[in-house]
Amino acid sequence: SKAFGAPPLHFKGSAFHRIVPGQIFQGGDFTRGDGRGGESIYGTKFEDESFEGKAGHHSAAGLLSMANSGRNSNSSQFFITLDAMPHLDGKHVVFGRVLSGLDLLHAIAGVAGKANGANITEHLVTIEDCGMLGAKR
């Protein structure tokens, strides 16, 4: 959480509000749950980080990237690419990648997603549990 007594900032129990088969899984809006909210330790919005190197290229499936509504409008929302998405380069910062289970995301997208890209899903998909990973040495 941000401060003592403030609501906790975590993804546990939050929904993937936008799932587009073959494109993206988007979630992280734990304040509203519909893609119009989000918050971070920096407040409701924070600036883009560097687009240099791999952080600027959506070159494969399984990349985790910051979702935003324009320059310097990041919050807690993120998406996972289900294919290469080069049209997102320079607009959304890549910050990680899926290490295993990408086939499961594709299967869920085929059942729960909307092919028209609407900000809704056919079936509720949530993050049931989450935590922090230790640093690799």
C-alpha positions in Angstrom: 0.0 0.0 0.0 1.0 3.6 -0.4 0.6 4.8 3.2 -0.7 3.5 6.5 -4.5 3.4 6.4 -4.6 3.8 2.6 -6.3 1.1 0.4 -3.7 -1.6 -0.6 -2.3 -1.5 -4.1 -2.2 -5.0 -5.5 -3.6 -7.1 -8.3 -5.1 -9.9 -6.3 -8.8 -10.3 -7.2 -8.6 -7.8 -10.0 -10.1 -8.6 -13.4 -8.7 -8.6 -17.0 -11.3 -6.2 -18.3 -10.2 -6.3 -22.0 -9.2 -9.5 -23.8 -8.8 -9.5 -27.5 -8.0 -12.9 -29.0 -4.7 -12.9 -30.9 -3.8 -9.5 -29.6 -3.9 -8.6 -25.9 -4.9 -9.4 -22.3 -5.4 -6.1 -20.4 -5.9 -5.8 -16.7 -4.6 -4.0 -13.6 -7.5 -1.6 -13.0 -8.0 -2.6 -9.3 -9.8 0.7 -8.5 -12.8 0.5 -10.9 -12.3 -2.9 -12.7 -13.5 -1.6 -16.0 -10.4 0.0 -17.6 -11.2 3.6 -16.5 -9.3 3.4 -13.2 -6.0 2.5 -11.8 -3.4 3.8 -9.3 0.2 3.4 -8.4 2.6 4.3 -5.7 3.1 7.5 -7.6 -0.6 8.5 -7.6 -3.2 8.0 -10.4 -0.8 8.7 -13.3 3.0 8.6 -13.8 5.4 9.4 -16.7 6.6 6.9 -19.3 9.9 5.3 -18.7 12.5 4.9 -21.5 11.5 3.3 -24.8 15.2 2.5 -25.5 16.2 -1.1 -26.3 13.8 -4.0 -25.6 11.5 -1.7 -23.6 10.3 -0.1 -26.8 9.6 -3.2 -29.0 6.5 -5.3 -28.9 8.2 -7.9 -31.1 6.6 -11.2 -29.7 3.8 -12.8 -27.8 4.1 -12.9 -24.0 5.4 -9.3 -23.4 4.1 -7.3 -20.4 3.7 -3.7 -21.2 2.2 -0.6 -19.5 -1.3 0.3 -20.7 -2.1 4.0 -21.0 -4.3 6.5 -22.6 -1.5 8.6 -24.1 1.9 9.9 -23.3 2.8 10.0 -19.5 -0.6 8.5 -18.4 0.5 5.2 -16.9 -1.2 3.8 -13.8 -1.5 0.2 -12.6 -2.9 -1.1 -15.8 -0.9 -3.4 -18.0 -1.3 -5.8 -20.9 0.2 -9.0 -22.2 0.7 -9.3 -25.9 -0.6 -12.5 -27.6 1.4 -11.8 -30.8 3.9 -9.2 -32.1 2.3 -5.8 -31.9 4.8 -3.3 -33.5 2.2 -0.6 -33.8 2.5 -0.2 -30.0 6.2 0.5 -30.2 7.0 4.0 -28.7 3.6 4.2 -27.0 3.7 1.6 -24.3 6.8 0.6 -22.3 7.6 -3.1 -22.2 8.6 -4.2 -18.7 8.6 -8.0 -18.7 7.7 -11.2 -20.3 5.7 -14.3 -19.6 8.0 -17.2 -18.7 5.5 -20.0 -18.9 1.7 -20.5 -19.5 1.4 -18.4 -22.7 -0.6 -21.3 -24.3 -3.1 -21.0 -21.4 -3.5 -17.3 -22.1 -4.3 -18.0 -25.7 -6.8 -20.7 -24.7 -8.6 -18.3 -22.2 -8.6 -15.5 -24.8 -10.4 -17.8 -27.3 -13.2 -18.4 -24.8 -13.4 -15.1 -22.8 -12.3 -12.5 -25.3 -14.1 -10.3 -27.8 -12.7 -10.2 -31.3 -14.0 -6.7 -31.9 -11.6 -5.3 -29.2 -14.5 -4.0 -27.0 -13.6 -3.2 -23.4 -15.6 -6.1 -22.1 -15.0 -9.9 -21.9 -17.5 -12.7 -22.4 -16.5 -14.3 -19.1 -14.9 -12.9 -16.0 -11.1 -13.6 -15.8 -9.4 -12.6 -12.6 -6.0 -12.7 -10.9 -6.8 -15.1 -8.0 -3.4 -14.7 -6.3 -0.2 -12.8 -6.8 3.0 -11.9 -5.0 6.5 -10.5 -5.4 9.4 -12.4 -7.0 12.9 -12.2 -5.5 15.7 -10.8 -7.6 17.8 -13.2 -9.7 21.4 -13.3 -8.7 
